[in-house]
Amino acid sequence: MKKKMCCLLAIGIFTITGCQSTQKQRVIYPPHYNTISVHEGLYCSAFAKVGAAGKGIAKNEASAKARDEMRRLINIKIKKVIINFAKTIGVEDEQTIDSIFTTVSMQAIESIGSLYSKKDYYDEANNANKFYVFMAFDDDMVTRMAESIKNTVSKIMKKETALWENFQAKNGQSELDKEVAKEFGGNKIVELCTFD
């Protein structure tokens, strides 16, 4: 019972706080639970009720919901990078910014594919009959995504003469590195309790 309560507490924290957490947070847990370190804003959870189709379908549904949420969270971070970076190099045209964002987002998500850490937990306490899925990116995945963002932006800049001139004149590579580090750097880590 204690194990289930800790898992539900952890799931509640995942669901309620998601990427809202701005401070390092730690959940107290019994020795047989894992503490995991994840990048802030790059983890989520989802659940699905187990119906007549069975646990497998519920697990797939919860996984699909979590993947969609991860894509949404990644896009929020990429959007921040692109908007802030564009401002620093003097790009103000919204259509240009949206075009850069769309290309960068597509490439970044493609670069990581389905590479994420995933844990699931079936809760049958009090007839809950729910499958929970927790997803997060580890350091390697975040590094890969950050590199993909920087490479894609640089390629876009080189294709447009005016953008490339701004990029070079305003020390664009350094500014891009700073913005990517803000959102995908290793300095924003939260610790969470999760189930085995």
C-alpha positions as a Markdown table, in Angstrom:
| # | Residue | x | y | z |
|---|---|---|---|---|
| 1 | Met | 0.0 | 0.0 | 0.0 |
| 2 | Lys | 2.8 | 2.4 | 0.8 |
| 3 | Lys | 4.4 | 1.6 | -2.5 |
| 4 | Lys | 1.2 | 2.5 | -4.4 |
| 5 | Met | 0.8 | 5.7 | -2.3 |
| 6 | Cys | 4.3 | 6.9 | -3.1 |
| 7 | Cys | 3.8 | 6.1 | -6.8 |
| 8 | Leu | 0.5 | 8.0 | -6.8 |
| 9 | Leu | 2.2 | 10.9 | -5.0 |
| 10 | Ala | 4.9 | 11.0 | -7.6 |
| 11 | Ile | 2.4 | 10.8 | -10.4 |
| 12 | Gly | 0.4 | 13.6 | -8.9 |
| 13 | Ile | 3.5 | 15.8 | -8.8 |
| 14 | Phe | 4.3 | 14.9 | -12.4 |
| 15 | Thr | 0.8 | 15.8 | -13.5 |
| 16 | Ile | 0.3 | 18.9 | -11.5 |
| 17 | Thr | 3.7 | 20.5 | -11.8 |
| 18 | Gly | 4.9 | 19.3 | -15.2 |
| 19 | Cys | 7.3 | 21.9 | -16.5 |
| 20 | Gln | 6.0 | 24.5 | -14.0 |
| 21 | Ser | 8.7 | 23.7 | -11.5 |
| 22 | Thr | 11.5 | 26.3 | -11.2 |
| 23 | Gln | 13.3 | 25.0 | -8.2 |
| 24 | Lys | 15.0 | 21.7 | -7.5 |
| 25 | Gln | 12.4 | 19.5 | -5.9 |
| 26 | Arg | 12.8 | 16.2 | -4.1 |
| 27 | Val | 10.2 | 13.7 | -3.1 |
| 28 | Ile | 10.7 | 11.6 | 0.0 |
| 29 | Tyr | 10.4 | 7.9 | -0.8 |
| 30 | Pro | 11.2 | 4.5 | 0.6 |
| 31 | Pro | 14.6 | 2.9 | -0.3 |
| 32 | His | 13.2 | 0.7 | -3.1 |
| 33 | Tyr | 12.1 | 3.7 | -5.2 |
| 34 | Asn | 14.3 | 5.5 | -7.7 |
| 35 | Thr | 15.2 | 9.1 | -7.7 |
| 36 | Ile | 15.7 | 10.4 | -11.2 |
| 37 | Ser | 17.2 | 13.7 | -12.4 |
| 38 | Val | 15.5 | 15.2 | -15.4 |
| 39 | His | 15.8 | 18.5 | -17.3 |
| 40 | Glu | 13.2 | 21.0 | -16.2 |
| 41 | Gly | 10.4 | 21.3 | -18.7 |
| 42 | Leu | 11.4 | 18.1 | -20.5 |
| 43 | Tyr | 9.4 | 15.5 | -18.7 |
| 44 | Cys | 5.7 | 14.7 | -18.4 |
| 45 | Ser | 3.2 | 12.1 | -17.5 |
| 46 | Ala | -0.1 | 10.9 | -18.8 |
| 47 | Phe | -2.6 | 8.2 | -18.0 |
| 48 | Ala | -5.4 | 6.2 | -19.6 |
| 49 | Lys | -8.2 | 4.3 | -18.0 |
| 50 | Val | -8.2 | 0.6 | -18.6 |
| 51 | Gly | -11.3 | -0.4 | -20.5 |
| 52 | Ala | -12.7 | -3.5 | -22.1 |
| 53 | Ala | -9.9 | -3.5 | -24.6 |
| 54 | Gly | -7.4 | -4.3 | -21.8 |
| 55 | Lys | -4.2 | -3.0 | -20.3 |
| 56 | Gly | -2.2 | -3.0 | -23.5 |
| 57 | Ile | -4.5 | -0.5 | -25.3 |
| 58 | Ala | -4.5 | 1.7 | -22.2 |
| 59 | Lys | -0.8 | 1.7 | -22.0 |
| 60 | Asn | -0.5 | 2.6 | -25.7 |
| 61 | Glu | -3.0 | 5.4 | -25.3 |
| 62 | Ala | -1.2 | 6.8 | -22.2 |
| 63 | Ser | 2.1 | 6.6 | -24.1 |
| 64 | Ala | 0.7 | 8.4 | -27.1 |
| 65 | Lys | -0.6 | 11.2 | -24.8 |
| 66 | Ala | 2.8 | 11.5 | -23.1 |
| 67 | Arg | 4.6 | 11.7 | -26.5 |
| 68 | Asp | 2.2 | 14.5 | -27.7 |
| 69 | Glu | 2.9 | 16.4 | -24.5 |
| 70 | Met | 6.7 | 16.0 | -24.8 |
| 71 | Arg | 6.5 | 17.4 | -28.4 |
| 72 | Arg | 4.4 | 20.3 | -27.1 |
| 73 | Leu | 7.0 | 21.0 | -24.3 |
| 74 | Ile | 9.9 | 20.8 | -26.8 |
| 75 | Asn | 8.2 | 23.3 | -29.1 |
| 76 | Ile | 7.6 | 25.7 | -26.3 |
| 77 | Lys | 11.4 | 25.7 | -25.5 |
| 78 | Ile | 12.4 | 25.9 | -29.2 |
| 79 | Lys | 10.0 | 28.9 | -29.7 |
| 80 | Lys | 11.6 | 30.7 | -26.9 |
| 81 | Val | 15.1 | 30.1 | -28.3 |
| 82 | Ile | 14.1 | 31.3 | -31.8 |
| 83 | Ile | 12.2 | 34.4 | -30.7 |
| 84 | Asn | 15.0 | 35.6 | -28.3 |
| 85 | Phe | 17.7 | 34.7 | -30.8 |
| 86 | Ala | 15.9 | 36.5 | -33.6 |
| 87 | Lys | 15.6 | 39.7 | -31.5 |
| 88 | Thr | 19.3 | 39.7 | -30.7 |
| 89 | Ile | 20.3 | 39.6 | -34.4 |
| 90 | Gly | 17.7 | 42.1 | -35.4 |
| 91 | Val | 15.2 | 39.8 | -37.2 |
| 92 | Glu | 11.7 | 41.1 | -36.5 |
| 93 | Asp | 9.6 | 39.8 | -39.4 |
| 94 | Glu | 7.1 | 37.4 | -37.8 |
| 95 | Gln | 6.8 | 35.3 | -41.0 |
| 96 | Thr | 10.6 | 34.7 | -41.0 |
| 97 | Ile | 10.6 | 33.8 | -37.4 |
| 98 | Asp | 7.7 | 31.4 | -37.8 |
| 99 | Ser | 9.4 | 29.8 | -40.8 |
| 100 | Ile | 12.7 | 29.3 | -38.8 |
| 101 | Phe | 10.7 | 27.9 | -35.9 |
| 102 | Thr | 8.8 | 25.4 | -38.0 |
| 103 | Thr | 12.0 | 24.1 | -39.7 |
| 104 | Val | 14.0 | 23.9 | -36.5 |
| 105 | Ser | 11.2 | 22.2 | -34.5 |
| 106 | Met | 10.7 | 19.6 | -37.2 |
| 107 | Gln | 14.5 | 18.8 | -37.4 |
| 108 | Ala | 14.9 | 18.8 | -33.6 |
| 109 | Ile | 12.0 | 16.4 | -33.0 |
| 110 | Glu | 13.2 | 14.2 | -35.9 |
| 111 | Ser | 16.7 | 14.1 | -34.4 |
| 112 | Ile | 15.5 | 12.5 | -31.2 |
| 113 | Gly | 12.8 | 10.3 | -32.7 |
| 114 | Ser | 11.4 | 8.1 | -30.0 |
| 115 | Leu | 14.5 | 8.3 | -27.8 |
| 116 | Tyr | 13.1 | 9.1 | -24.4 |
| 117 | Ser | 13.2 | 7.4 | -21.0 |
| 118 | Lys | 9.8 | 5.9 | -20.3 |
| 119 | Lys | 8.4 | 4.3 | -17.2 |
| 120 | Asp | 4.9 | 2.9 | -16.7 |
| 121 | Tyr | 2.8 | 1.9 | -13.7 |
| 122 | Tyr | -0.5 | 0.1 | -13.5 |
| 123 | Asp | -2.6 | 1.3 | -10.6 |
| 124 | Glu | -5.4 | -1.0 | -9.5 |
| 125 | Ala | -5.9 | 0.4 | -6.0 |
| 126 | Asn | -9.5 | 1.3 | -5.2 |
| 127 | Asn | -10.5 | 0.0 | -8.7 |
| 128 | Ala | -8.6 | 2.9 | -10.3 |
| 129 | Asn | -7.7 | 0.7 | -13.3 |
| 130 | Lys | -5.4 | 3.3 | -14.8 |
| 131 | Phe | -2.2 | 3.0 | -16.7 |
| 132 | Tyr | 0.3 | 5.8 | -16.0 |
| 133 | Val | 3.3 | 6.7 | -18.2 |
| 134 | Phe | 6.1 | 9.0 | -17.3 |
| 135 | Met | 8.5 | 10.2 | -20.0 |
| 136 | Ala | 11.7 | 12.3 | -19.8 |
| 137 | Phe | 14.9 | 13.0 | -21.8 |
| 138 | Asp | 18.3 | 12.2 | -20.5 |
| 139 | Asp | 21.4 | 14.3 | -20.9 |
| 140 | Asp | 22.4 | 12.7 | -24.2 |
| 141 | Met | 19.0 | 13.3 | -25.8 |
| 142 | Val | 19.0 | 16.9 | -24.6 |
| 143 | Thr | 22.5 | 17.5 | -26.0 |
| 144 | Arg | 21.5 | 15.9 | -29.3 |
| 145 | Met | 18.5 | 18.2 | -29.5 |
| 146 | Ala | 20.5 | 21.3 | -28.6 |
| 147 | Glu | 23.0 | 20.5 | -31.3 |
| 148 | Ser | 20.3 | 19.9 | -33.9 |
| 149 | Ile | 18.8 | 23.3 | -33.1 |
| 150 | Lys | 22.1 | 25.1 | -33.5 |
| 151 | Asn | 23.0 | 23.3 | -36.7 |
| 152 | Thr | 19.6 | 23.9 | -38.3 |
| 153 | Val | 19.5 | 27.6 | -37.4 |
| 154 | Ser | 23.0 | 28.1 | -38.8 |
| 155 | Lys | 22.0 | 26.3 | -42.1 |
| 156 | Ile | 18.9 | 28.5 | -42.4 |
| 157 | Met | 21.0 | 31.7 | -41.8 |
| 158 | Lys | 23.5 | 30.7 | -44.5 |
| 159 | Lys | 20.8 | 30.2 | -47.1 |
| 160 | Glu | 19.5 | 33.8 | -46.8 |
| 161 | Thr | 22.1 | 36.5 | -47.6 |
| 162 | Ala | 20.4 | 39.2 | -45.4 |
| 163 | Leu | 20.0 | 36.8 | -42.5 |
| 164 | Trp | 23.6 | 35.6 | -42.8 |
| 165 | Glu | 24.9 | 39.1 | -42.8 |
| 166 | Asn | 22.9 | 39.9 | -39.6 |
| 167 | Phe | 24.1 | 36.6 | -38.1 |
| 168 | Gln | 27.7 | 37.4 | -38.7 |
| 169 | Ala | 27.5 | 41.1 | -37.8 |
| 170 | Lys | 25.6 | 40.5 | -34.5 |
| 171 | Asn | 27.8 | 37.6 | -33.3 |
| 172 | Gly | 25.0 | 35.3 | -34.0 |
| 173 | Gln | 26.6 | 32.0 | -33.2 |
| 174 | Ser | 27.5 | 33.1 | -29.7 |
| 175 | Glu | 24.0 | 34.5 | -29.2 |
| 176 | Leu | 22.4 | 31.3 | -30.5 |
| 177 | Asp | 24.6 | 29.2 | -28.1 |
| 178 | Lys | 23.5 | 31.3 | -25.2 |
| 179 | Glu | 19.8 | 31.0 | -26.0 |
| 180 | Val | 20.0 | 27.3 | -26.6 |
| 181 | Ala | 21.9 | 26.8 | -23.3 |
| 182 | Lys | 19.1 | 28.7 | -21.4 |
| 183 | Glu | 16.5 | 26.2 | -22.5 |
| 184 | Phe | 18.5 | 23.0 | -23.1 |
| 185 | Gly | 21.5 | 23.5 | -20.8 |
| 186 | Gly | 22.3 | 21.1 | -18.0 |
| 187 | Asn | 21.8 | 23.7 | -15.3 |
| 188 | Lys | 18.0 | 23.3 | -14.8 |
| 189 | Ile | 17.7 | 19.9 | -13.2 |
| 190 | Val | 14.8 | 18.6 | -11.0 |
| 191 | Glu | 14.9 | 15.4 | -9.0 |
| 192 | Leu | 11.7 | 13.3 | -8.9 |
| 193 | Cys | 10.6 | 10.1 | -7.2 |
| 194 | Thr | 9.4 | 7.5 | -9.8 |
| 195 | Phe | 8.4 | 3.9 | -9.7 |
| 196 | Asp | 10.5 | 0.9 | -10.8 |
